[in-house]
């Protein structure tokens, strides 16, 4: 190898290393922070905390024995169409005009991100605007449709609610943008505040709650409730709590599952907090390999009935490919289950603003591209 060739080779290696370092520049921040001090002490007092981690009321296996092998075989041999054939239709929502002090509107923005307007108060659930739900910008599940509007063009938000700290629900870039452009408090399960604190969210905008603890924002009470899931942004699991959420005004109410496997806790939530005007239910990213932590569509229908909700809006499908089922399978299975069990179902496009008092007919907009 000549001198010039060696120089070029060294330069190429240096450039590649520099490019990798640039691509990974946000990785330490993405991993968040480990709770410590008073935050960790409060976690240890939780009924959900034992032997150094949070636990489900009903034990759940994240990946049962042989799950990875079976999943890998299905990945190689399965014939499911996991992406749409064409562009996913997206609607730009119109948040102009006066907020209805008695109304309830839900705007699904994709995956599990939803903007709820309840009695004149805007609550944003699990905001994820990034192109990938991943700790890096170049590897990980990639968004299959654009967000209906830039995060900077959101109207005034009164509360930001996080269900748990997985990357498809807690997004660093979105939190930074909301910290900068909004004044709303962040309501999070126990321990999750450590991540946001590392990302520069002021302490006076952080509200950390255990299950069955509540905070009231402009007359709307937000309560963290049980879920059957797990947590973690690093290699270890369950160092922070996960939750479903109840939003209740004087007259209107909503239930949001976050991520969860099906369990009897939904009946308890319905008995204690229901009935609800609407439920926002996780129905996608399921697999027989992880039945305890994500609901199948039929489970989602059962959860909806258990919590005593009137209208069901499906979440956690369409946007990211996180499992091996066909892209449209969750909503097709849910549609059949809703017909069989007389459930009032709404399936919005990303960006559709649904008035819970004037429900649209179910239009199978997904079928032409499925």
C-alpha positions as CSV (number, residue, x, y, z in Angstrom):
1,X,0.0,0.0,0.0
2,X,1.5,3.3,-1.0
3,X,1.7,6.4,1.2
4,X,-1.1,8.2,-0.6
5,X,-3.4,5.1,-0.3
6,X,-2.6,4.8,3.4
7,X,-3.4,8.5,3.9
8,X,-6.7,8.1,2.1
9,X,-7.6,5.0,4.0
10,X,-6.9,6.7,7.4
11,X,-8.9,9.7,6.3
12,X,-11.8,7.5,5.3
13,X,-11.7,5.7,8.7
14,X,-11.5,9.0,10.5
15,X,-14.5,10.3,8.5
16,X,-16.5,7.2,9.2
17,X,-15.7,7.4,12.9
18,X,-16.6,11.1,12.9
19,X,-19.9,10.4,11.1
20,X,-20.8,7.7,13.6
21,X,-19.9,9.9,16.6
22,X,-22.1,12.7,15.1
23,X,-25.0,10.2,14.6
24,X,-24.7,9.0,18.2
25,X,-24.2,12.4,19.7
26,X,-27.7,12.4,21.4
27,X,-27.4,8.8,22.6
28,X,-26.4,9.5,26.2
29,X,-29.3,12.0,26.6
30,X,-31.7,9.6,24.9
31,X,-31.0,7.0,27.6
32,X,-32.4,9.4,30.2
33,X,-31.4,9.2,33.9
34,X,-31.6,6.8,36.7
35,X,-33.9,8.1,39.5
36,X,-32.0,9.0,42.7
37,X,-32.4,10.9,45.9
38,X,-35.8,11.9,47.1
39,X,-37.3,10.6,43.8
40,X,-35.9,7.1,44.4
41,X,-37.0,7.2,48.0
42,X,-40.6,8.0,47.0
43,X,-40.4,5.1,44.4
44,X,-39.4,2.7,47.1
45,X,-42.5,3.6,49.1
46,X,-44.8,2.7,46.3
47,X,-46.9,-0.5,46.7
48,X,-45.9,-1.3,43.1
49,X,-42.2,-1.3,44.0
50,X,-40.3,-4.4,45.5
51,X,-36.8,-5.7,45.4
52,X,-35.4,-2.8,43.3
53,X,-38.1,-2.6,40.6
54,X,-41.7,-1.9,39.8
55,X,-44.0,-4.8,39.3
56,X,-47.4,-5.6,37.8
57,X,-50.4,-6.5,40.0
58,X,-50.7,-9.5,37.6
59,X,-47.3,-10.9,36.8
60,X,-46.3,-10.4,33.1
61,X,-43.5,-12.0,31.0
62,X,-42.0,-9.6,28.5
63,X,-40.6,-12.4,26.4
64,X,-41.6,-16.0,27.4
65,X,-39.2,-18.9,26.7
66,X,-38.5,-19.5,23.0
67,X,-40.3,-16.3,22.1
68,X,-37.3,-14.8,20.2
69,X,-36.8,-18.0,18.2
70,X,-40.4,-18.3,17.2
71,X,-40.6,-14.6,16.4
72,X,-37.4,-14.8,14.2
73,X,-38.9,-17.8,12.3
74,X,-42.1,-15.8,11.7
75,X,-40.1,-12.8,10.6
76,X,-38.4,-14.9,7.9
77,X,-41.4,-17.1,6.8
78,X,-44.5,-14.9,7.5
79,X,-46.3,-13.5,4.5
80,X,-48.0,-10.6,6.3
81,X,-48.0,-7.2,4.5
82,X,-46.5,-5.1,7.3
83,X,-46.5,-1.8,5.5
84,X,-49.3,-0.1,3.5
85,X,-49.2,-0.2,-0.3
86,X,-49.5,3.6,-0.7
87,X,-49.4,6.8,1.3
88,X,-51.4,6.8,4.5
89,X,-54.0,9.6,4.4
90,X,-53.3,12.3,6.9
91,X,-55.6,15.2,7.9
92,X,-54.4,18.5,9.1
93,X,-56.5,19.3,12.2
94,X,-58.1,22.7,12.7
95,X,-57.8,23.8,16.3
96,X,-59.0,27.3,15.6
97,X,-62.0,28.8,17.2
98,X,-63.3,28.8,20.8
99,X,-62.9,25.8,22.9
100,X,-66.2,24.1,23.9
101,X,-66.4,24.3,27.7
102,X,-68.8,21.4,27.7
103,X,-67.4,19.4,24.9
104,X,-65.0,16.4,24.3
105,X,-62.9,16.1,21.2
106,X,-60.1,13.6,20.4
107,X,-57.5,14.2,17.7
108,X,-55.4,11.1,17.0
109,X,-52.1,12.2,15.6
110,X,-50.7,8.7,15.0
111,X,-49.5,5.7,17.0
112,X,-50.4,6.6,20.7
113,X,-50.2,10.4,20.4
114,X,-53.5,12.0,20.9
115,X,-54.7,15.5,21.7
116,X,-57.8,15.6,23.9
117,X,-59.9,18.7,24.4
118,X,-62.1,18.1,27.5
119,X,-64.3,20.9,28.8
120,X,-62.0,23.5,27.3
121,X,-58.7,21.9,28.5
122,X,-56.2,20.5,26.1
123,X,-54.3,17.3,27.2
124,X,-51.6,15.9,25.0
125,X,-50.9,12.2,25.5
126,X,-47.6,10.5,24.7
127,X,-46.2,13.0,22.2
128,X,-43.9,11.5,19.6
129,X,-43.0,13.6,16.6
130,X,-39.6,12.0,15.7
131,X,-39.2,10.0,12.5
132,X,-38.0,7.0,14.5
133,X,-39.0,5.6,17.9
134,X,-35.4,4.8,18.8
135,X,-32.5,6.1,20.7
136,X,-30.8,6.9,17.4
137,X,-31.8,8.8,14.3
138,X,-30.6,6.1,11.8
139,X,-31.7,2.8,13.2
140,X,-35.1,1.7,14.6
141,X,-38.8,1.7,13.5
142,X,-39.4,4.5,11.0
143,X,-42.6,6.5,10.8
144,X,-44.9,5.5,8.0
145,X,-46.8,8.8,7.7
146,X,-45.9,12.4,8.5
147,X,-47.3,14.0,11.6
148,X,-50.5,15.9,10.8
149,X,-48.9,19.2,11.9
150,X,-45.5,20.4,13.2
151,X,-45.2,20.3,17.0
152,X,-44.5,24.1,17.0
153,X,-47.9,24.7,15.5
154,X,-49.8,23.0,18.3
155,X,-52.3,25.2,20.1
156,X,-51.9,26.0,23.8
157,X,-51.5,22.8,25.7
158,X,-52.6,22.6,29.3
159,X,-51.1,19.3,30.3
160,X,-48.7,16.7,28.7
161,X,-49.3,13.2,29.9
162,X,-46.8,10.3,29.5
163,X,-47.8,6.7,30.0
164,X,-44.3,5.1,30.3
165,X,-40.7,5.7,29.2
166,X,-40.4,3.4,26.1
167,X,-39.1,5.3,23.0
168,X,-42.5,5.1,21.1
169,X,-44.2,6.9,24.0
170,X,-41.5,9.2,25.5
171,X,-39.6,11.0,22.8
172,X,-36.7,13.3,23.6
173,X,-37.0,15.6,20.7
174,X,-40.7,16.1,21.3
175,X,-40.2,16.8,25.0
176,X,-37.5,19.4,24.2
177,X,-39.8,21.1,21.7
178,X,-42.7,21.2,24.2
179,X,-40.5,22.4,27.0
180,X,-39.5,25.3,24.7
181,X,-42.8,26.2,23.0
182,X,-45.4,25.4,25.7
183,X,-45.9,26.2,29.4
184,X,-47.8,23.0,30.3
185,X,-46.9,20.7,33.2
186,X,-45.7,17.2,32.4
187,X,-47.6,14.4,34.2
188,X,-45.6,11.2,34.4
189,X,-45.5,7.9,36.4
190,X,-43.1,7.6,39.2
191,X,-39.4,7.8,38.2
192,X,-40.0,9.1,34.7
193,X,-39.4,12.6,35.9
194,X,-35.7,11.7,36.1
195,X,-35.5,11.5,32.3
196,X,-37.3,14.8,31.9
197,X,-35.3,16.5,34.5
198,X,-32.1,15.5,32.7
199,X,-33.6,17.0,29.5
200,X,-34.0,20.4,31.2
201,X,-37.7,20.3,32.2
202,X,-38.0,22.6,35.2
203,X,-39.0,20.9,38.5
204,X,-42.1,23.1,38.8
205,X,-43.4,21.6,35.5
206,X,-43.0,18.0,36.6
207,X,-45.8,16.1,38.4
208,X,-44.9,12.4,39.2
209,X,-47.8,10.1,40.2
210,X,-48.2,6.6,41.5
211,X,-51.2,4.5,40.5
212,X,-54.4,6.1,41.9
213,X,-52.8,9.4,42.5
214,X,-54.2,12.5,40.8
215,X,-53.5,16.1,39.8
216,X,-56.0,18.7,38.7
217,X,-55.2,21.0,35.8
218,X,-57.7,23.8,35.1
219,X,-60.6,21.8,36.5
220,X,-59.7,18.5,34.8
221,X,-58.5,15.7,37.1
222,X,-55.8,13.4,35.7
223,X,-55.3,10.1,37.5
224,X,-52.6,7.6,36.9
225,X,-54.2,4.1,36.9
226,X,-52.9,0.6,36.6
227,X,-51.5,-1.1,33.5
228,X,-49.8,-4.4,32.8
229,X,-46.6,-3.6,31.0
230,X,-42.9,-2.8,31.7
231,X,-40.5,0.1,31.3
232,X,-36.9,0.9,30.5
233,X,-34.8,2.9,28.0
234,X,-31.6,1.1,28.9
235,X,-30.7,-2.6,29.2
236,X,-32.4,-3.0,32.6
237,X,-36.2,-3.0,33.0
238,X,-38.8,-1.7,35.3
239,X,-36.8,1.1,37.0
240,X,-39.7,3.5,36.4
241,X,-43.5,3.0,36.6
242,X,-45.9,2.6,33.7
243,X,-49.6,3.7,33.8
244,X,-52.9,4.1,32.1
245,X,-54.7,7.4,32.7
246,X,-58.1,8.8,33.5
247,X,-59.1,12.3,32.6
248,X,-62.3,13.6,34.2
249,X,-63.9,17.0,34.1
250,X,-67.2,18.0,35.8
251,X,-69.3,16.1,33.1
252,X,-66.9,14.5,30.6
253,X,-64.4,11.7,31.0
254,X,-61.9,9.7,29.1
255,X,-59.7,6.6,29.6
256,X,-56.3,6.1,28.0
257,X,-54.6,2.7,28.2
258,X,-51.0,3.5,27.3
259,X,-49.5,0.1,26.6
260,X,-50.8,-2.9,28.5
261,X,-51.7,-6.6,28.3
262,X,-55.2,-7.4,29.2
263,X,-55.9,-7.9,33.0
264,X,-58.6,-7.7,35.6
265,X,-57.5,-4.3,36.6
266,X,-59.6,-2.8,33.8
267,X,-62.8,-3.9,35.6
268,X,-61.5,-2.3,38.8
269,X,-60.8,1.0,36.9
270,X,-64.3,0.9,35.5
271,X,-65.8,0.4,38.9
272,X,-63.8,3.1,40.5
273,X,-63.5,5.7,37.8
274,X,-66.1,4.9,35.1
275,X,-68.2,5.1,33.2
276,X,-66.3,7.0,30.5
277,X,-67.5,8.9,27.4
278,X,-64.6,7.5,25.4
279,X,-61.7,5.0,25.7
280,X,-58.4,5.3,23.8
281,X,-57.2,1.7,23.5
282,X,-54.0,0.1,22.5
283,X,-54.8,-2.5,19.8
284,X,-51.6,-3.0,17.8
285,X,-48.0,-4.4,18.1
286,X,-49.3,-7.7,19.6
287,X,-47.9,-11.2,19.1
288,X,-48.4,-14.6,20.7
289,X,-44.8,-14.2,21.9
290,X,-45.7,-11.3,24.2
291,X,-49.3,-11.8,25.2
292,X,-48.9,-10.3,28.7
293,X,-47.7,-6.8,27.7
294,X,-49.7,-5.8,24.6
295,X,-53.4,-6.4,23.9
296,X,-54.8,-8.0,20.8
297,X,-57.7,-6.2,19.2
298,X,-60.2,-8.5,20.9
299,X,-58.5,-7.8,24.3
300,X,-58.8,-4.1,23.6
301,X,-62.6,-4.5,23.0
302,X,-62.8,-6.3,26.4
303,X,-60.8,-3.6,28.1
304,X,-63.2,-1.0,26.6
305,X,-66.2,-2.8,28.0
306,X,-64.5,-3.4,31.3
307,X,-63.9,0.3,32.0
308,X,-67.5,1.1,30.9
309,X,-66.7,3.4,28.1
310,X,-69.3,4.5,25.4
311,X,-67.0,5.1,22.4
312,X,-63.8,3.3,21.5
313,X,-60.9,4.9,19.5
314,X,-58.0,2.5,18.6
315,X,-54.4,3.6,19.2
316,X,-50.9,2.1,18.8
317,X,-51.3,1.0,15.2
318,X,-50.7,2.4,11.7
319,X,-47.7,4.6,12.3
320,X,-44.7,2.4,13.3
321,X,-44.1,-1.3,12.4
322,X,-43.4,-2.8,15.8
323,X,-44.7,-6.3,15.3
324,X,-45.2,-9.0,12.7
325,X,-48.9,-8.8,12.0
326,X,-50.2,-7.2,8.8
327,X,-50.4,-3.4,8.9
328,X,-54.2,-3.2,8.8
329,X,-54.9,-6.4,10.8
330,X,-55.5,-4.6,14.2
331,X,-58.2,-2.4,12.9
332,X,-59.9,-5.1,10.8
333,X,-60.0,-7.5,13.8
334,X,-61.3,-4.7,16.0
335,X,-64.0,-3.8,13.5
336,X,-65.3,-7.4,13.5
337,X,-65.1,-7.6,17.3
338,X,-67.0,-4.2,17.7
339,X,-69.8,-5.5,15.5
340,X,-70.1,-8.7,17.4
341,X,-70.1,-7.0,20.8
342,X,-72.1,-3.9,19.9
343,X,-69.3,-1.5,20.5
344,X,-69.5,2.1,19.2
345,X,-66.2,2.4,17.3
346,X,-64.5,5.4,15.6
347,X,-61.4,4.8,13.4
348,X,-60.0,8.3,12.6
349,X,-57.3,9.0,10.1
350,X,-54.2,10.5,11.6
351,X,-55.1,14.1,12.3
352,X,-58.9,13.6,12.3
353,X,-60.6,15.6,15.1
354,X,-63.4,13.6,16.5
355,X,-66.3,15.2,18.3
356,X,-67.6,12.6,20.7
357,X,-71.1,14.2,20.6
358,X,-71.2,13.9,16.8
359,X,-69.6,10.7,15.8
360,X,-68.8,9.9,12.2
361,X,-69.6,6.6,10.6
362,X,-66.7,4.1,10.3
363,X,-65.2,4.6,6.9
364,X,-62.6,1.9,6.0
365,X,-60.1,4.4,4.7
366,X,-57.2,2.0,5.3
367,X,-58.4,-0.7,2.9
368,X,-57.4,0.8,-0.5
369,X,-53.7,0.8,0.8
370,X,-53.8,-2.5,2.7
